Amino acid sequence: MLRPRILLLLVAIGALLALFSWQANRYGDTSVEYFMQRHGLSAASIAYGPAGAEPVRLAIGTHPDAIMPYYSLSKPLTAASVLAQVEAGTMRLDDRFAGASLRQLLQHTGGWDSATAGDAVAEREAGSPCIALPVPPRQFVPGTRYAYSNTGYCLLGAALEEATGRSYAEAVRAGFPEAEAMGYDGLLGPAGGWSGTAAAYHRFASRPIDPATTGHPFPRPGDTPYGLGWGVGEDGTLAHFGWLTTRGHFTAVVRSQDFVVVALFEGVPPDPERAKRELRGVLLGLRDRLPD
């Protein structure tokens, strides 16, 4: 009497395993498509390929050259602009600005902790440009610990303006022609105000990286250390991520040696921190999709 039930159960289990196998073959457990499905992302515009080469464009549910916000991918652009001025001799990493050194502002050790005091940049939808915000009270002594801070990057923009005599956006575009093809929103400013295509950002991220970027990165709790504008992995991989829940986009750039991937997603994962930990490997896996 039990055999038919056991047989039926085995058939049901087999069907479930077949369905799982079909899904895995369809998406691949490390594919971008499967990652999007798991994290509720509706569309993606991705550019990937060797640094310095014209990238491969991958579009899922949108146009391959869709213009999207970069959000915190703006920070490596701001950091590179500061480091270009350091190389030119017009700024120094030990220069003080608003009570912190430029190095501390770049590494999110300037004294502001948005997790405990709120984030005057990300929380507002209108108001004064990010650079014009008054310097808020600090939550800790500069240089003593890491706490992600949009405030610090707004101040870096103000420091660039002071050092160059140009507006922040003009200073960035003067040093990085790739930014001519990008838009700029002063409200989110140097911390998150740039936008454009994945391919345009790929061209910027393909540039040679200033060696100071990865030198002595400040440790960040439970995650990769943070250098001068980039997260720095133990293997030397550079990465940055960005999102603004109120505006519905999730962004990422990963650079491993000579391979660069930029991904701009529509939608924000329910758990962005978990998603970004998974995404690094997913994006590096796109190397396998490069044409022979």
N, C-alpha and C positions, 0 to 999 in steps of 0.2 A: 504493500500500500504506500510505502514511503518513497519507492523508486520514482514514480512519476513526478512527485514533488521535488525530489532531488534533481531529476533531469531538468525540470522547468527552471529551478534555481540556477543550475549550471548554464542553461541557455541564456537566462537573464544576465548573469555575470559576464558571459562571453560577449553579449551585445554591448554592455557598458564598456568592456575593454576595447572592443572594436571602435566604438564611438570615440573613446579617449585617444586611441591610436590614430584615428582619422584627424582629430583636432590637432594632435601633435605633429602629424605629417603636414597638415595644412598650414599651420603657423610656425611650428618649431618652438620648443620651449624657451629658446633664447631669442626669438625673432622680435622685431619691432612690432609687428602686427599683434602678436600674442601679448606682448607687454602692454600695448594700448588696450586690448580687450580686458585684461586683468585690472587695469587702473582707470577704466572709464574715460579714455581719451578718444575724441571723435575724429580727429584729423591730424595730419602731420606733414610738414614740409622739411625735408632733410637734405643736407649737402654733405658728401663725404668723399674722401680720397686723399692721395698723398699731399703733403704740405707743398704749396707752391704751384700745384697743377690745377687745372680747371676741374672743379668737383663734379662727381656724379650727383644728379638730382633725383630724389625719390619723393614722390607725392602720394599720400594716402588720404583720400577724401577731400583733397584741396588741390590747388595749382602748385606746380613745383617751384614757382617763383612768387608764391603768396607773400605779401608783406605782413609781418606780424611783429608784435613787441618783443624786444630782447629781454626786457626787465633786468635782472641782475647780471646778465651777460654784459651789461654796460660797464661793470666794474673792471674787468680786464682791460677794456678800452681806456678807461680813466687811468688805471694803473700804468699802462704802457705810455700814456701821454706824460705822466709825471716822470717816469723813468727816462723818457726821451729828453726832458728838460734837465734831469740830473746829469745825463751824459753830455749835454750841451753846456753844463756849468751854470745854468741859471737857477737851479734848485739843488738842494742837498737833502739826503734822506734824514739827516739829523736836524734839519731846520725845524723850528717850532712854529706851529700854527694853531691858534685857539687852545693853547695849553698842552698840546701833544706834538710829538714829532711826526713828520710825514711818514716815516716807517711804521709808527704805531697806527696812524690812520689807515694805511694800506693793509695792515694785518689785523684790523678789527680789535686792536688793543688800546684804543684811545680813551676808554673810560665810560662808554655808553653801552647799556645793555637793554636792548629793545624788549627782551623777554620779561623784564621786571618793570620797565618804565614806559612801555609803549613805543611805537615807532611813528614819529611825526611825519615821515615821508610816506610810508606804505598805507597809513590809515586815512589819508585825506584824498578826496577826489577833486578838490579845487582849492585855490588859495595862492599864496606867494610861491615863486619858484623855489625849488629846493635849496639853491645856493643862498637865497636871501633869508633863510630861516635863522632866527637867533640861536646862539649856541645854548643848548639845553644843559641842565645840571647833570653832572657825572654820577655814575653809580659805583665806580671804583677808580683807584689810582692808575693813571695811564701806564701801560707796560706790564702790569701785574697779572693780567689774565686775558683770555680771549672771550669776546662776546660779539656776535655778528651785529654790525651797525651800519645802517644806511646813512646815519648822521655823519659818520666819519668820511664817507665818500662825497657827500655834499660839500663838506669843508675842503676836501681835496680839490674840488672844482673851483672853489673860491680861491684857494692857494694858486692854482694854475692861472686864474685871471690876474691875480696880483703880480705873478712872476713874468707873465708874457705881455701884459697890457692889452690882451684880446679877451673877447668873451670866451667862456669855456668851450662852446661848440666850435668857434673859429679856431681855437688853439688845437683842439683834437683834429679837426679836418686839415689844418696846416701840416700836421705831422703824419697823418694817416689818410692818404687820398681815398682809401676804401670807404671812409666815412662820408664822402661826398654823396654816395648813393644811399645813405641812411637818413632816416628822419630823427628828430630830436624833440622831446617833450620836456620843457623846463620844469614842470611840476615835480616829476620824479628825478629829473636832473642827472648828475654824474653817477648816481646810485642805481638808476634803472630806467632812464629816459630815452634810450636809443631804440630804434626799430628798423626793420628792413627785411630782406630776404635771407634765407639760410646761406645761399651762395655768397652774398656780400660779406656776411660775418666769417664764412670759411676763408675768404681771401685775407681778412685781417688776422684771424687766428693762425694762418699759415706762415705769418712772418717769423723771422728768427726771434726767439725769446731771449730777453735780456737775462744774463746769468744771475743777476741779483734777484730775479723773481723767485727762484727756488732755493736760495741760500738761507740756511737756518730758519726754516718755517716755524712759526709759533704753533705749539700743539693746540688742538681743539678737542674738547671732551667727546669721546666716543666716535670720532670721525677722523678723516685725514687731516694732516696739518695744513695750515693756510699760509702761503707765501705772500708775495707782493702782488695781490690781485687775483691769485689762482689758488685752488686747492691742490696740494702736492702729494701724490701717492708715493708709497715706499719704492715703487719701481720707476719713479720719475714721471709717471703719467700726470698730466695737468687736467683739471676739470673745473667747471663752474656750472651752477644751476640757478634758475630763477623762476619765480611765480608770484602772482598777485591774485589772490582768491577772488577779490571783488571784480576782476576783469577777465578771468577765465582763460589764462594761458599758462603753459608750463614749458620751460626752455632749458636747453643743455648744450654745452660744448665740451668735448673731450679731445685731448691731444696726447698721443702716445708716439714718442720719437718723431717719425716723419708722417704719421697718419693723423688726420683731423676729421672730426665729425661734429656737425652742428644740427640740432634737432629742435624744431619749433612746433609745439603741440597745441591744439585747441582743446580746452578743458584742463581742469586741475585735479590730480589724484586725491582721493579722500585722505591719504597719508603721504604727503609729498616727500617727507624724509625717507620713508621706506622705499618709495618709488625711485628716488635719486640713487639710493644705494644699489638697486637692481639695474638701473639704466646704464651705468658706466660700462658694464660688461656687454650688455645688449648692443650698445652703439659700437664698441670696439669689434664686435662680431661682424659688423658690416664690411670689414676688410675682406671677408670671404666672398662678398658679392661683387668685388671689383672685377671688371672685365679683364680677361687674360691679355 
